[in-house]
Amino acid sequence: MAFIRSRKYAGGTYWYVVDSGHERSAGKGPKGKAFAKRWSERINEIRLRRKAGFPDQEIPSRSSWTLEILHDRDIEDAKQRGLLSIPSRESCWGRLLEGLTPDLPLDEVTPAAIQDYVRRRRSTVGPATINRELRSCLRPALALARRLKDDSGYRGDPFRDLPQLEERRTRRAPIVLTPKEVGRLLALFWRRDRKMAAAVEILLLTASRIGERYTVDVEESRERGTGKVPRYFLRYPAHKRGLPRRFPLKGRLAELARKPQAWSRRSWKRVVAEFGRADLNPHDLRHTAITRAIEAGIGWDDLQRLGGWRSLQMPLRTYSHLFSRPSKTVRWGRHGARQASRHAGLS
């Protein structure tokens, strides 16, 4: 028979369900104790029904996880995969746990419960925010619980027949700067804010997103007659479920990496207003860099490695029309369009 057990740690009293020699966590505090009692009673009820001759098909499956446990496992999985969106994921989970309660068993996350959550959230936020919370946070977390069904016992899918809220599509087309405009923009940044200028130029050289943060990797390679020689790389970890990227740290990229860097929204708005494109945003720099790389003759494989996409679906949808144009040399510089600037090569 299943029974409950408690253990005291520095963080509080944790409760466990012991069944057939296996111990499973049910949470901490009074809520954990209440859930452990319900869980053990359910296990014992199923045992009695099986002993009485009821077939397994008539015994409904019961998940051993609550939303709080799912939150912990989802954040742990995101950290193991190296995703950088942990703060926004935690923020999203905070709103979900507040609206659906942390001790809610996963079997009770039904379409009716989700629709009730949507009705309450619609009074304060728009449909795009709700879709992001449900489709980008809760739905993949429930899919994780299904993949770990041997541990969680969860097999449901409340989103299967649940329609997505309609959103107003107001996204504008990306802005792609000409080489001359890039040179003028960089010249303004170097004149107004040198720390910001270094960060902006690195974004252009590596086609990076503003949310990505690089680290410096060192590896030793054996060259003829010199023994082991250290080589340095800028490494961007996987971002938005994509692939990690690595750039050789040499030339202009090495010079910029040694300079102090900072990012300021106020500086960005002031410089782009002076530049004459107040609607320009930092992600347009990534579109500009990728567009110029395509015009310089980059292939699909190198383009996928440059952008860090897991598949070619996104670049095909966004940039395929550029491959019908003739290739040309990329020329942009710090102070003008005629200064040659070679794109940072991928390793």
TORKOL-4160 file (C-alpha; in steps of 0.2 Angstrom, whole numbers, padded with zeros to 4 digits, m for minus):
347
<pt num="1" X="0000" Y="0000" Z="0000"/>
<pt num="2" X="0006" Y="0018" Z="m0003"/>
<pt num="3" X="0009" Y="0030" Z="0011"/>
<pt num="4" X="0016" Y="0047" Z="0013"/>
<pt num="5" X="0033" Y="0053" Z="0021"/>
<pt num="6" X="0040" Y="0070" Z="0025"/>
<pt num="7" X="0058" Y="0076" Z="0026"/>
<pt num="8" X="0064" Y="0092" Z="0033"/>
<pt num="9" X="0077" Y="0103" Z="0024"/>
<pt num="10" X="0083" Y="0120" Z="0025"/>
<pt num="11" X="0070" Y="0126" Z="0013"/>
<pt num="12" X="0055" Y="0118" Z="0023"/>
<pt num="13" X="0046" Y="0102" Z="0025"/>
<pt num="14" X="0044" Y="0091" Z="0009"/>
<pt num="15" X="0032" Y="0077" Z="0007"/>
<pt num="16" X="0034" Y="0061" Z="m0003"/>
<pt num="17" X="0023" Y="0047" Z="m0009"/>
<pt num="18" X="0031" Y="0030" Z="m0006"/>
<pt num="19" X="0024" Y="0015" Z="m0016"/>
<pt num="20" X="0033" Y="m0002" Z="m0019"/>
<pt num="21" X="0049" Y="0005" Z="m0013"/>
<pt num="22" X="0049" Y="0020" Z="m0025"/>
<pt num="23" X="0048" Y="0038" Z="m0017"/>
<pt num="24" X="0041" Y="0052" Z="m0027"/>
<pt num="25" X="0040" Y="0071" Z="m0022"/>
<pt num="26" X="0023" Y="0079" Z="m0020"/>
<pt num="27" X="0029" Y="0096" Z="m0015"/>
<pt num="28" X="0032" Y="0106" Z="0001"/>
<pt num="29" X="0022" Y="0113" Z="0015"/>
<pt num="30" X="0003" Y="0110" Z="0018"/>
<pt num="31" X="m0001" Y="0110" Z="0000"/>
<pt num="32" X="0012" Y="0096" Z="m0003"/>
<pt num="33" X="0005" Y="0086" Z="0011"/>
<pt num="34" X="m0013" Y="0088" Z="0005"/>
<pt num="35" X="m0008" Y="0083" Z="m0013"/>
<pt num="36" X="0003" Y="0068" Z="m0006"/>
<pt num="37" X="m0013" Y="0062" Z="0003"/>
<pt num="38" X="m0024" Y="0063" Z="m0012"/>
<pt num="39" X="m0010" Y="0054" Z="m0023"/>
<pt num="40" X="m0008" Y="0040" Z="m0011"/>
<pt num="41" X="m0027" Y="0037" Z="m0009"/>
<pt num="42" X="m0029" Y="0037" Z="m0027"/>
<pt num="43" X="m0015" Y="0024" Z="m0029"/>
<pt num="44" X="m0023" Y="0013" Z="m0016"/>
<pt num="45" X="m0040" Y="0015" Z="m0024"/>
<pt num="46" X="m0033" Y="0009" Z="m0041"/>
<pt num="47" X="m0025" Y="m0006" Z="m0032"/>
<pt num="48" X="m0042" Y="m0011" Z="m0024"/>
<pt num="49" X="m0051" Y="m0009" Z="m0040"/>
<pt num="50" X="m0039" Y="m0020" Z="m0049"/>
<pt num="51" X="m0040" Y="m0033" Z="m0035"/>
<pt num="52" X="m0059" Y="m0033" Z="m0037"/>
<pt num="53" X="m0058" Y="m0037" Z="m0055"/>
<pt num="54" X="m0060" Y="m0021" Z="m0064"/>
<pt num="55" X="m0050" Y="m0020" Z="m0080"/>
<pt num="56" X="m0037" Y="m0007" Z="m0082"/>
<pt num="57" X="m0046" Y="0002" Z="m0096"/>
<pt num="58" X="m0059" Y="0007" Z="m0084"/>
<pt num="59" X="m0047" Y="0015" Z="m0072"/>
<pt num="60" X="m0043" Y="0032" Z="m0077"/>
<pt num="61" X="m0025" Y="0038" Z="m0077"/>
<pt num="62" X="m0020" Y="0051" Z="m0064"/>
<pt num="63" X="m0005" Y="0062" Z="m0067"/>
<pt num="64" X="0007" Y="0064" Z="m0052"/>
<pt num="65" X="0012" Y="0081" Z="m0057"/>
<pt num="66" X="0005" Y="0098" Z="m0052"/>
<pt num="67" X="0008" Y="0114" Z="m0062"/>
<pt num="68" X="0021" Y="0119" Z="m0049"/>
<pt num="69" X="0031" Y="0103" Z="m0053"/>
<pt num="70" X="0028" Y="0106" Z="m0071"/>
<pt num="71" X="0035" Y="0123" Z="m0070"/>
<pt num="72" X="0051" Y="0117" Z="m0061"/>
<pt num="73" X="0054" Y="0103" Z="m0074"/>
<pt num="74" X="0051" Y="0115" Z="m0089"/>
<pt num="75" X="0063" Y="0128" Z="m0082"/>
<pt num="76" X="0076" Y="0114" Z="m0079"/>
<pt num="77" X="0073" Y="0107" Z="m0097"/>
<pt num="78" X="0075" Y="0125" Z="m0104"/>
<pt num="79" X="0092" Y="0127" Z="m0095"/>
<pt num="80" X="0099" Y="0111" Z="m0100"/>
<pt num="81" X="0095" Y="0115" Z="m0118"/>
<pt num="82" X="0104" Y="0132" Z="m0116"/>
<pt num="83" X="0090" Y="0143" Z="m0120"/>
<pt num="84" X="0092" Y="0161" Z="m0115"/>
<pt num="85" X="0074" Y="0166" Z="m0113"/>
<pt num="86" X="0073" Y="0160" Z="m0095"/>
<pt num="87" X="0068" Y="0177" Z="m0087"/>
<pt num="88" X="0054" Y="0179" Z="m0099"/>
<pt num="89" X="0049" Y="0161" Z="m0097"/>
<pt num="90" X="0049" Y="0163" Z="m0078"/>
<pt num="91" X="0038" Y="0179" Z="m0080"/>
<pt num="92" X="0026" Y="0169" Z="m0091"/>
<pt num="93" X="0025" Y="0155" Z="m0079"/>
<pt num="94" X="0022" Y="0167" Z="m0064"/>
<pt num="95" X="0006" Y="0173" Z="m0073"/>
<pt num="96" X="0000" Y="0156" Z="m0077"/>
<pt num="97" X="0003" Y="0150" Z="m0059"/>
<pt num="98" X="m0006" Y="0165" Z="m0052"/>
<pt num="99" X="m0021" Y="0162" Z="m0064"/>
<pt num="100" X="m0022" Y="0143" Z="m0063"/>
<pt num="101" X="m0015" Y="0140" Z="m0045"/>
<pt num="102" X="0001" Y="0130" Z="m0042"/>
<pt num="103" X="m0006" Y="0115" Z="m0034"/>
<pt num="104" X="m0018" Y="0111" Z="m0049"/>
<pt num="105" X="m0015" Y="0093" Z="m0055"/>
<pt num="106" X="m0011" Y="0092" Z="m0074"/>
<pt num="107" X="m0027" Y="0081" Z="m0077"/>
<pt num="108" X="m0037" Y="0096" Z="m0071"/>
<pt num="109" X="m0029" Y="0108" Z="m0084"/>
<pt num="110" X="m0044" Y="0105" Z="m0096"/>
<pt num="111" X="m0050" Y="0116" Z="m0111"/>
<pt num="112" X="m0064" Y="0123" Z="m0099"/>
<pt num="113" X="m0050" Y="0128" Z="m0086"/>
<pt num="114" X="m0040" Y="0136" Z="m0100"/>
<pt num="115" X="m0055" Y="0145" Z="m0107"/>
<pt num="116" X="m0059" Y="0152" Z="m0090"/>
<pt num="117" X="m0041" Y="0158" Z="m0088"/>
<pt num="118" X="m0043" Y="0167" Z="m0105"/>
<pt num="119" X="m0059" Y="0175" Z="m0100"/>
<pt num="120" X="m0051" Y="0182" Z="m0084"/>
<pt num="121" X="m0035" Y="0188" Z="m0094"/>
<pt num="122" X="m0045" Y="0196" Z="m0108"/>
<pt num="123" X="m0050" Y="0210" Z="m0096"/>
<pt num="124" X="m0032" Y="0216" Z="m0093"/>
<pt num="125" X="m0021" Y="0210" Z="m0109"/>
<pt num="126" X="m0024" Y="0207" Z="m0127"/>
<pt num="127" X="m0025" Y="0191" Z="m0137"/>
<pt num="128" X="m0007" Y="0191" Z="m0142"/>
<pt num="129" X="m0001" Y="0191" Z="m0124"/>
<pt num="130" X="m0013" Y="0177" Z="m0120"/>
<pt num="131" X="m0008" Y="0166" Z="m0135"/>
<pt num="132" X="0010" Y="0169" Z="m0130"/>
<pt num="133" X="0007" Y="0163" Z="m0112"/>
<pt num="134" X="m0003" Y="0147" Z="m0118"/>
<pt num="135" X="0005" Y="0142" Z="m0134"/>
<pt num="136" X="0023" Y="0147" Z="m0131"/>
<pt num="137" X="0024" Y="0142" Z="m0112"/>
<pt num="138" X="0010" Y="0130" Z="m0106"/>
<pt num="139" X="0008" Y="0120" Z="m0122"/>
<pt num="140" X="0026" Y="0115" Z="m0124"/>
<pt num="141" X="0027" Y="0111" Z="m0105"/>
<pt num="142" X="0012" Y="0099" Z="m0106"/>
<pt num="143" X="0021" Y="0091" Z="m0121"/>
<pt num="144" X="0036" Y="0089" Z="m0110"/>
<pt num="145" X="0025" Y="0080" Z="m0097"/>
<pt num="146" X="0018" Y="0069" Z="m0111"/>
<pt num="147" X="0036" Y="0064" Z="m0116"/>
<pt num="148" X="0040" Y="0060" Z="m0098"/>
<pt num="149" X="0024" Y="0051" Z="m0095"/>
<pt num="150" X="0033" Y="0037" Z="m0086"/>
<pt num="151" X="0037" Y="0049" Z="m0072"/>
<pt num="152" X="0022" Y="0061" Z="m0074"/>
<pt num="153" X="0008" Y="0049" Z="m0078"/>
<pt num="154" X="0001" Y="0063" Z="m0090"/>
<pt num="155" X="m0007" Y="0059" Z="m0107"/>
<pt num="156" X="m0019" Y="0073" Z="m0110"/>
<pt num="157" X="m0019" Y="0087" Z="m0123"/>
<pt num="158" X="m0031" Y="0101" Z="m0119"/>
<pt num="159" X="m0025" Y="0111" Z="m0134"/>
<pt num="160" X="m0029" Y="0098" Z="m0147"/>
<pt num="161" X="m0047" Y="0105" Z="m0150"/>
<pt num="162" X="m0044" Y="0123" Z="m0143"/>
<pt num="163" X="m0044" Y="0137" Z="m0156"/>
<pt num="164" X="m0031" Y="0150" Z="m0155"/>
<pt num="165" X="m0036" Y="0168" Z="m0151"/>
<pt num="166" X="m0037" Y="0179" Z="m0166"/>
<pt num="167" X="m0024" Y="0193" Z="m0166"/>
<pt num="168" X="m0022" Y="0209" Z="m0176"/>
<pt num="169" X="m0007" Y="0208" Z="m0187"/>
<pt num="170" X="0002" Y="0224" Z="m0186"/>
<pt num="171" X="0020" Y="0218" Z="m0189"/>
<pt num="172" X="0029" Y="0229" Z="m0201"/>
<pt num="173" X="0040" Y="0223" Z="m0215"/>
<pt num="174" X="0059" Y="0223" Z="m0209"/>
<pt num="175" X="0070" Y="0238" Z="m0214"/>
<pt num="176" X="0086" Y="0233" Z="m0224"/>
<pt num="177" X="0099" Y="0247" Z="m0224"/>
<pt num="178" X="0110" Y="0250" Z="m0239"/>
<pt num="179" X="0129" Y="0249" Z="m0236"/>
<pt num="180" X="0130" Y="0268" Z="m0237"/>
<pt num="181" X="0116" Y="0270" Z="m0223"/>
<pt num="182" X="0125" Y="0257" Z="m0213"/>
<pt num="183" X="0141" Y="0267" Z="m0214"/>
<pt num="184" X="0132" Y="0283" Z="m0209"/>
<pt num="185" X="0123" Y="0274" Z="m0194"/>
<pt num="186" X="0140" Y="0267" Z="m0187"/>
<pt num="187" X="0148" Y="0284" Z="m0189"/>
<pt num="188" X="0134" Y="0292" Z="m0179"/>
<pt num="189" X="0136" Y="0279" Z="m0165"/>
<pt num="190" X="0155" Y="0280" Z="m0164"/>
<pt num="191" X="0153" Y="0299" Z="m0162"/>
<pt num="192" X="0139" Y="0299" Z="m0149"/>
<pt num="193" X="0141" Y="0283" Z="m0139"/>
<pt num="194" X="0157" Y="0272" Z="m0142"/>
<pt num="195" X="0152" Y="0258" Z="m0130"/>
<pt num="196" X="0135" Y="0257" Z="m0139"/>
<pt num="197" X="0144" Y="0258" Z="m0156"/>
<pt num="198" X="0155" Y="0243" Z="m0153"/>
<pt num="199" X="0139" Y="0232" Z="m0148"/>
<pt num="200" X="0130" Y="0238" Z="m0164"/>
<pt num="201" X="0144" Y="0234" Z="m0175"/>
<pt num="202" X="0146" Y="0216" Z="m0168"/>
<pt num="203" X="0127" Y="0214" Z="m0171"/>
<pt num="204" X="0130" Y="0218" Z="m0189"/>
<pt num="205" X="0146" Y="0207" Z="m0191"/>
<pt num="206" X="0138" Y="0192" Z="m0183"/>
<pt num="207" X="0119" Y="0194" Z="m0188"/>
<pt num="208" X="0114" Y="0192" Z="m0170"/>
<pt num="209" X="0099" Y="0196" Z="m0161"/>
<pt num="210" X="0099" Y="0209" Z="m0147"/>
<pt num="211" X="0094" Y="0196" Z="m0134"/>
<pt num="212" X="0110" Y="0185" Z="m0138"/>
<pt num="213" X="0125" Y="0186" Z="m0127"/>
<pt num="214" X="0142" Y="0179" Z="m0133"/>
<pt num="215" X="0156" Y="0170" Z="m0124"/>
<pt num="216" X="0174" Y="0168" Z="m0129"/>
<pt num="217" X="0179" Y="0150" Z="m0133"/>
<pt num="218" X="0197" Y="0144" Z="m0134"/>
<pt num="219" X="0203" Y="0129" Z="m0143"/>
<pt num="220" X="0221" Y="0122" Z="m0147"/>
<pt num="221" X="0225" Y="0117" Z="m0165"/>
<pt num="222" X="0241" Y="0109" Z="m0171"/>
<pt num="223" X="0248" Y="0118" Z="m0186"/>
<pt num="224" X="0264" Y="0112" Z="m0196"/>
<pt num="225" X="0280" Y="0117" Z="m0187"/>
<pt num="226" X="0272" Y="0127" Z="m0173"/>
<pt num="227" X="0264" Y="0114" Z="m0161"/>
<pt num="228" X="0248" Y="0118" Z="m0153"/>
<pt num="229" X="0242" Y="0136" Z="m0156"/>
<pt num="230" X="0227" Y="0143" Z="m0147"/>
<pt num="231" X="0212" Y="0149" Z="m0157"/>
<pt num="232" X="0199" Y="0161" Z="m0151"/>
<pt num="233" X="0180" Y="0161" Z="m0156"/>
<pt num="234" X="0165" Y="0171" Z="m0151"/>
<pt num="235" X="0152" Y="0158" Z="m0147"/>
<pt num="236" X="0133" Y="0162" Z="m0146"/>
<pt num="237" X="0123" Y="0148" Z="m0137"/>
<pt num="238" X="0107" Y="0142" Z="m0144"/>
<pt num="239" X="0093" Y="0155" Z="m0145"/>
<pt num="240" X="0074" Y="0153" Z="m0148"/>
<pt num="241" X="0076" Y="0134" Z="m0150"/>
<pt num="242" X="0089" Y="0137" Z="m0163"/>
<pt num="243" X="0107" Y="0131" Z="m0165"/>
<pt num="244" X="0123" Y="0138" Z="m0157"/>
<pt num="245" X="0134" Y="0149" Z="m0168"/>
<pt num="246" X="0153" Y="0152" Z="m0168"/>
<pt num="247" X="0164" Y="0165" Z="m0176"/>
<pt num="248" X="0183" Y="0166" Z="m0177"/>
<pt num="249" X="0189" Y="0180" Z="m0166"/>
<pt num="250" X="0201" Y="0189" Z="m0178"/>
<pt num="251" X="0202" Y="0206" Z="m0188"/>
<pt num="252" X="0188" Y="0219" Z="m0184"/>
<pt num="253" X="0178" Y="0206" Z="m0174"/>
<pt num="254" X="0193" Y="0204" Z="m0162"/>
<pt num="255" X="0196" Y="0222" Z="m0161"/>
<pt num="256" X="0178" Y="0226" Z="m0156"/>
<pt num="257" X="0177" Y="0211" Z="m0143"/>
<pt num="258" X="0191" Y="0220" Z="m0133"/>
<pt num="259" X="0182" Y="0236" Z="m0132"/>
<pt num="260" X="0170" Y="0240" Z="m0118"/>
<pt num="261" X="0152" Y="0238" Z="m0124"/>
<pt num="262" X="0135" Y="0243" Z="m0117"/>
<pt num="263" X="0117" Y="0244" Z="m0123"/>
<pt num="264" X="0105" Y="0259" Z="m0120"/>
<pt num="265" X="0088" Y="0261" Z="m0127"/>
<pt num="266" X="0090" Y="0280" Z="m0124"/>
<pt num="267" X="0105" Y="0280" Z="m0135"/>
<pt num="268" X="0098" Y="0270" Z="m0148"/>
<pt num="269" X="0082" Y="0281" Z="m0149"/>
<pt num="270" X="0092" Y="0297" Z="m0150"/>
<pt num="271" X="0104" Y="0291" Z="m0163"/>
<pt num="272" X="0091" Y="0283" Z="m0175"/>
<pt num="273" X="0081" Y="0299" Z="m0173"/>
<pt num="274" X="0096" Y="0309" Z="m0178"/>
<pt num="275" X="0099" Y="0296" Z="m0192"/>
<pt num="276" X="0082" Y="0300" Z="m0199"/>
<pt num="277" X="0074" Y="0283" Z="m0196"/>
<pt num="278" X="0065" Y="0283" Z="m0180"/>
<pt num="279" X="0056" Y="0267" Z="m0184"/>
<pt num="280" X="0072" Y="0257" Z="m0185"/>
<pt num="281" X="0074" Y="0244" Z="m0172"/>
<pt num="282" X="0089" Y="0233" Z="m0167"/>
<pt num="283" X="0082" Y="0217" Z="m0176"/>
<pt num="284" X="0083" Y="0227" Z="m0192"/>
<pt num="285" X="0102" Y="0225" Z="m0191"/>
<pt num="286" X="0100" Y="0206" Z="m0191"/>
<pt num="287" X="0090" Y="0207" Z="m0207"/>
<pt num="288" X="0102" Y="0219" Z="m0215"/>
<pt num="289" X="0117" Y="0208" Z="m0211"/>
<pt num="290" X="0109" Y="0193" Z="m0218"/>
<pt num="291" X="0102" Y="0202" Z="m0233"/>
<pt num="292" X="0120" Y="0208" Z="m0237"/>
<pt num="293" X="0127" Y="0191" Z="m0235"/>
<pt num="294" X="0115" Y="0184" Z="m0247"/>
<pt num="295" X="0119" Y="0197" Z="m0260"/>
<pt num="296" X="0138" Y="0193" Z="m0257"/>
<pt num="297" X="0134" Y="0175" Z="m0263"/>
<pt num="298" X="0132" Y="0165" Z="m0247"/>
<pt num="299" X="0124" Y="0148" Z="m0249"/>
<pt num="300" X="0110" Y="0140" Z="m0240"/>
<pt num="301" X="0120" Y="0129" Z="m0229"/>
<pt num="302" X="0131" Y="0144" Z="m0223"/>
<pt num="303" X="0116" Y="0155" Z="m0222"/>
<pt num="304" X="0108" Y="0142" Z="m0210"/>
<pt num="305" X="0124" Y="0142" Z="m0199"/>
<pt num="306" X="0125" Y="0161" Z="m0200"/>
<pt num="307" X="0107" Y="0163" Z="m0194"/>
<pt num="308" X="0107" Y="0149" Z="m0181"/>
<pt num="309" X="0091" Y="0141" Z="m0188"/>
<pt num="310" X="0088" Y="0123" Z="m0184"/>
<pt num="311" X="0079" Y="0121" Z="m0201"/>
<pt num="312" X="0078" Y="0131" Z="m0218"/>
<pt num="313" X="0060" Y="0134" Z="m0216"/>
<pt num="314" X="0062" Y="0152" Z="m0208"/>
<pt num="315" X="0076" Y="0158" Z="m0220"/>
<pt num="316" X="0066" Y="0151" Z="m0235"/>
<pt num="317" X="0050" Y="0160" Z="m0230"/>
<pt num="318" X="0059" Y="0177" Z="m0227"/>
<pt num="319" X="0074" Y="0178" Z="m0239"/>
<pt num="320" X="0071" Y="0166" Z="m0253"/>
<pt num="321" X="0066" Y="0181" Z="m0265"/>
<pt num="322" X="0084" Y="0188" Z="m0263"/>
<pt num="323" X="0092" Y="0173" Z="m0272"/>
<pt num="324" X="0084" Y="0178" Z="m0288"/>
<pt num="325" X="0095" Y="0193" Z="m0288"/>
<pt num="326" X="0113" Y="0194" Z="m0295"/>
<pt num="327" X="0126" Y="0192" Z="m0282"/>
<pt num="328" X="0137" Y="0208" Z="m0278"/>
<pt num="329" X="0151" Y="0213" Z="m0266"/>
<pt num="330" X="0146" Y="0219" Z="m0249"/>
<pt num="331" X="0154" Y="0236" Z="m0245"/>
<pt num="332" X="0151" Y="0245" Z="m0229"/>
<pt num="333" X="0162" Y="0253" Z="m0217"/>
<pt num="334" X="0163" Y="0263" Z="m0201"/>
<pt num="335" X="0163" Y="0280" Z="m0209"/>
<pt num="336" X="0157" Y="0277" Z="m0226"/>
<pt num="337" X="0151" Y="0265" Z="m0240"/>
<pt num="338" X="0167" Y="0264" Z="m0250"/>
<pt num="339" X="0177" Y="0256" Z="m0236"/>
<pt num="340" X="0177" Y="0237" Z="m0238"/>
<pt num="341" X="0171" Y="0227" Z="m0224"/>
<pt num="342" X="0172" Y="0208" Z="m0225"/>
<pt num="343" X="0158" Y="0198" Z="m0216"/>
<pt num="344" X="0164" Y="0188" Z="m0201"/>
<pt num="345" X="0167" Y="0170" Z="m0206"/>
<pt num="346" X="0159" Y="0156" Z="m0198"/>
<pt num="347" X="0170" Y="0142" Z="m0191"/>
